[in-house]
């Protein structure tokens, strides 16, 4: 059975690029256009990992992570931030919220896939 990853980003084209890299590596992908949309997809499905942007309308990435960690079924789901934001303050805020890894855009697919492989348990 393949592992399922939730991608949260307000850029359709970026979700497609990340989705292609993940699907090419054998993962199933579910997409959400912002944090609010992503919360609606935390509906009991098993996600092995969540990849989220920080800057999004409606609910930003940090707010989404905090809310996701409040949902019992997703409390221990690892989360990677994939974002243009590279400031230490924001990284610290993300880590405090429950983010496990931080990858800065633009990214190389092998770097992302390496981070994914380290966090998705067999």
Residue pairs with C-beta under 8 A, 6 or more apart in sequence:
2 26
2 27
2 28
3 26
3 27
3 28
3 48
3 49
3 120
4 27
4 28
4 29
4 30
4 45
4 46
4 47
4 48
5 22
5 27
5 28
5 29
5 30
5 47
5 48
5 49
5 50
5 51
5 116
5 120
6 29
6 30
6 31
6 32
6 38
6 41
6 47
6 49
6 50
6 51
7 15
7 18
7 19
7 22
7 29
7 30
7 31
7 32
7 51
7 52
8 31
8 32
8 33
8 34
8 35
8 37
8 38
8 50
8 51
8 52
8 53
8 56
8 61
8 64
9 15
9 18
9 33
9 51
9 52
9 53
9 56
9 82
10 33
10 34
10 53
10 55
10 56
10 57
11 53
12 33
14 53
14 105
15 31
15 33
18 29
18 51
18 82
18 112
19 29
19 31
21 109
21 112
21 113
22 29
22 113
22 116
23 29
25 113
25 116
27 116
27 120
30 41
30 45
30 47
32 38
32 40
32 41
33 56
34 56
34 57
34 58
34 59
34 64
35 52
35 56
35 58
35 59
35 60
35 61
35 63
35 64
35 67
36 58
36 59
36 64
37 58
38 50
38 52
38 59
38 64
38 68
39 59
39 64
39 67
39 68
42 68
42 71
42 73
42 74
44 73
47 74
47 77
48 77
48 120
48 121
49 77
49 78
49 79
49 80
49 116
49 119
49 120
50 68
50 74
50 77
50 78
50 79
50 80
51 79
51 80
51 81
51 82
51 112
51 116
52 61
52 64
52 65
52 79
52 80
52 81
52 82
53 61
53 81
53 82
53 83
54 60
54 61
54 62
54 81
54 83
54 85
54 90
54 94
55 61
55 83
55 84
55 85
56 64
59 67
61 81
61 83
61 94
62 90
62 93
62 94
62 97
65 79
65 81
65 94
65 97
65 98
65 99
66 97
66 98
68 74
68 77
68 79
68 98
69 75
69 97
69 98
78 100
78 101
78 119
78 120
79 98
79 99
79 100
80 99
80 100
80 101
80 102
80 103
80 112
80 115
80 116
80 119
81 94
81 99
81 101
81 102
81 103
82 103
82 105
82 107
82 112
83 102
83 103
83 104
83 105
84 104
84 105
85 104
86 104
91 99
91 102
94 102
100 119
101 115
101 118
101 119
103 111
103 112
103 115
